[in-house]
Amino acid sequence: KIREEIEKVAGFYKVDIVKDVKRIDATGAGDSFASGFLAKFMVTDNRQSTISKELISEALKYGIVNSTSVVTQIGAENGLLSLNGLEAMISSHPRLQVEVYN
């Protein structure tokens, strides 16, 4: 079953960056990306749905905006976004896109 789920979402995902930000410090960029990515899974009711390319694409957006916020400040924790902050930043960047290649 797990292999079947993975095969459904396998592919290459190309994620835009958030433009118009000044990078100050890259410390914590990867960790904040991972926490944003996982946050989307935590707030999604996966008991009702399976993992899909759409869910992964949305999770990638959460990761990108969280890491973008962190790199605009000094330190690994400064700039981490709350769930509301993640959603607000995604809403304020409607051109942020994820392309999926099979």
C-alpha positions in Angstrom: 0.0 0.0 0.0 2.8 2.5 0.9 4.6 1.8 -2.4 1.3 2.4 -4.3 0.9 5.8 -2.5 4.5 6.8 -3.3 4.1 5.9 -7.0 1.1 8.1 -7.2 3.0 11.2 -6.2 6.4 10.4 -7.7 7.9 12.9 -10.0 10.0 16.1 -10.0 8.6 19.2 -8.3 9.8 22.6 -9.3 9.1 25.3 -6.8 9.3 29.0 -7.3 11.0 31.3 -4.9 9.5 34.2 -3.1 10.9 37.2 -4.9 11.5 40.7 -3.4 13.1 39.6 -0.2 16.5 40.5 1.1 18.4 37.5 2.4 20.2 38.3 5.6 21.3 34.9 7.1 20.7 31.4 5.7 21.0 29.8 9.1 18.0 27.6 9.6 16.8 27.8 6.0 16.6 24.0 5.6 15.1 23.3 9.0 12.5 26.0 8.5 11.6 24.6 5.1 11.1 21.2 6.6 9.0 22.5 9.5 6.8 24.4 7.0 6.5 21.4 4.7 5.5 19.1 7.6 3.1 21.7 9.0 0.9 21.3 6.0 0.6 17.6 6.6 -0.2 18.1 10.2 -3.1 20.4 9.5 -4.5 18.2 6.7 -6.9 15.5 7.7 -5.1 12.6 6.1 -7.6 10.1 7.6 -10.0 11.4 5.0 -7.7 11.7 2.0 -4.5 10.2 0.6 -1.3 11.9 -0.2 -1.6 13.6 -3.5 0.5 15.7 -5.8 -1.7 18.7 -4.8 -1.0 18.1 -1.1 2.7 17.8 -1.7 2.6 21.0 -3.9 0.9 22.9 -1.1 3.3 21.6 1.5 6.2 22.8 -0.7 4.7 26.2 -0.7 4.5 26.2 3.1 8.1 25.2 3.3 9.3 27.9 0.9 7.5 30.7 2.6 8.7 29.6 6.0 12.3 29.4 5.0 12.0 32.7 3.1 10.8 34.4 6.3 13.7 32.9 8.3 16.4 34.0 5.9 15.3 37.6 6.1 16.5 37.7 9.8 19.5 36.7 11.8 19.3 33.3 13.5 17.6 30.0 12.9 14.4 30.7 14.8 13.7 34.4 14.1 11.2 34.7 11.3 9.5 31.3 11.9 5.9 31.6 10.9 2.8 30.4 12.7 0.1 28.5 10.7 -1.7 31.8 10.2 1.5 33.4 9.1 2.2 30.7 6.6 -1.2 31.0 5.1 -1.1 34.8 5.0 2.3 34.8 3.2 1.1 32.2 0.7 -2.0 34.4 0.0 0.2 37.5 -0.4 2.3 35.7 -3.1 -0.3 34.4 -5.5 2.3 33.8 -8.2 4.1 31.3 -6.1 3.8 28.1 -8.2 4.8 24.5 -8.1 5.2 22.6 -11.3 5.1 18.8 -11.3 7.0 16.7 -13.9 6.3 13.0 -14.1 
